[in-house]
Amino acid sequence: GTNYATILTETRGAVGLITLNRPKALNSLSPELVAEVAKATAVYDADPSIGCIVITGSGQKAFAAGADIKFMADKSYMDMHKQRAYSAEFGAIANVSKPIIAAVNGFCLGGGCEFAMACDFILAADTAKFGQPEITLGTIPGLGGTQRWTRALGKSRAMELVLTGEMITAQEALARGLVARVVPAAELLDDALKTAAKIASHSQPIAALAKTLVNAAFESSLAEGLRLERMLFYSTFSTKDQKIGMKAFIEKQKPEWTNE
Ligand code: CO8
């Protein structure tokens, strides 16, 4: 496979695994790391043998402890503006059609948390800690933190966390719907890979439509979202896989998807 400097990639069956790998800096997001993640997700997205992507952090301590503070410390307004604060890379990741699971081990802070929230869903180790500590550094979230926390937690708790910079536990993140499930830290990667394998066992174009619709629920009115859902639901009847799936059910067979 491709050689990367700040991430590790490996395929496990139909699952593409990306490990953020700057353990000495708690996997904080350097420009190189974000660019490599954008590239690796695009490579998996284009690979027909891959049906789902898992992103996790190397080591036990962190998923990602934020954007790289050492890289940002001396930047000017124009430096940040020209670099677009990773928005091109985040845009590229948001355009991936295959589902992306963030398997969050340990600290998930600042830009790291914004990155996890930009994935399709989060599985958290029981040791995970989530927060937006930017305010303690004299800055504010810049990659979705104020928007996605508020949608997930409601205004009051999101406001409190963004203004205090305090972290929440995996249990609270679960109770408030920020994460899909919490699992013992030692089982996180296995669980994420198993979940991803199950997703990857379905028709890829159909999974892509389902993912698109759930994400659309965050960006549209209910009426608009329902209309889009109905249109895309009808569109599945133009695929071979819908015919294959329903025929297999009726004949009590396992479907053999064509991804068409
Ligand atoms: N950037 C760079 N290095 C980091 C970062 C980071 N975000 N986090 C940790 N490190 C480094 C430390 O400097 C330390 O390096 P060294 O050994 O060379 O001193 C090493 O990782 C280990 O960290 P600690 O010694 O601090 O470990 P502790 O166990 O004592 O503490 C914490 C762990 C609590 C996670 C602590 O490291 C911490 O608070 N980290 C910073 C968290 C933070 O503030 N994150 C927000 C960053 S700002 C941001 O993300 C803005 C996003 C907006 C997008 C902008 C795009 C350009």
Residues whose N, C-alpha, C, O or C-beta is under 5 A from the ligand:
A	BS01	CO8	K24 A25 L26 S28 A65 G66 A67 D68 I69 K70 A85 Y86 F107 L109 G110 G111 G112 P133 E134 I140 P141 G142 L143
